[in-house]
Amino acid sequence: MKFLKLTKMDTRKIMVNAALIQSVESNPDTVVMLEGGRKILVKETMEEIFEMVQK
């Protein structure tokens, strides 16, 4: 099980189970959409999240 360390817009750090991510969009803020419909607004770019998942 892989977890990603992400930063919410209010600077709080969160850990997200990578397997639960359905999609990531950026316009201009990055929104991570999880299974179940939950959305998380984060400071990391879509490219940074992609790199984290690939490692």
Contacts in CASP RR format, 6 or more apart in sequence:
PFRMAT RR
TARGET T0000
AUTHOR 0000-0000-0000
METHOD contacts of the structure
MODEL  1
MKFLKLTKMDTRKIMVNAALIQSVESNPDTVVMLEGGRKILVKETMEEIF
EMVQK
1 17 0 8 1.000
1 19 0 8 1.000
2 17 0 8 1.000
2 18 0 8 1.000
2 19 0 8 1.000
2 53 0 8 1.000
3 15 0 8 1.000
3 16 0 8 1.000
3 17 0 8 1.000
3 18 0 8 1.000
4 15 0 8 1.000
4 16 0 8 1.000
4 18 0 8 1.000
4 21 0 8 1.000
4 49 0 8 1.000
4 52 0 8 1.000
4 53 0 8 1.000
5 13 0 8 1.000
5 14 0 8 1.000
5 15 0 8 1.000
5 52 0 8 1.000
6 13 0 8 1.000
6 14 0 8 1.000
6 15 0 8 1.000
6 16 0 8 1.000
6 32 0 8 1.000
6 40 0 8 1.000
6 42 0 8 1.000
6 43 0 8 1.000
6 44 0 8 1.000
6 49 0 8 1.000
7 13 0 8 1.000
7 14 0 8 1.000
7 42 0 8 1.000
7 43 0 8 1.000
7 44 0 8 1.000
8 14 0 8 1.000
8 40 0 8 1.000
8 41 0 8 1.000
8 42 0 8 1.000
8 43 0 8 1.000
9 29 0 8 1.000
9 41 0 8 1.000
9 42 0 8 1.000
9 43 0 8 1.000
11 43 0 8 1.000
14 40 0 8 1.000
16 32 0 8 1.000
16 34 0 8 1.000
16 40 0 8 1.000
18 52 0 8 1.000
18 53 0 8 1.000
20 34 0 8 1.000
20 35 0 8 1.000
21 32 0 8 1.000
21 33 0 8 1.000
21 34 0 8 1.000
21 53 0 8 1.000
22 33 0 8 1.000
22 34 0 8 1.000
22 35 0 8 1.000
22 37 0 8 1.000
23 33 0 8 1.000
24 30 0 8 1.000
24 31 0 8 1.000
24 32 0 8 1.000
24 33 0 8 1.000
24 46 0 8 1.000
24 49 0 8 1.000
24 50 0 8 1.000
25 31 0 8 1.000
25 33 0 8 1.000
25 46 0 8 1.000
26 45 0 8 1.000
26 46 0 8 1.000
29 41 0 8 1.000
30 41 0 8 1.000
30 42 0 8 1.000
30 43 0 8 1.000
30 44 0 8 1.000
30 45 0 8 1.000
30 46 0 8 1.000
30 49 0 8 1.000
31 39 0 8 1.000
31 40 0 8 1.000
31 41 0 8 1.000
31 42 0 8 1.000
32 39 0 8 1.000
32 40 0 8 1.000
32 42 0 8 1.000
32 49 0 8 1.000
33 39 0 8 1.000
34 40 0 8 1.000
42 49 0 8 1.000
44 52 0 8 1.000
END
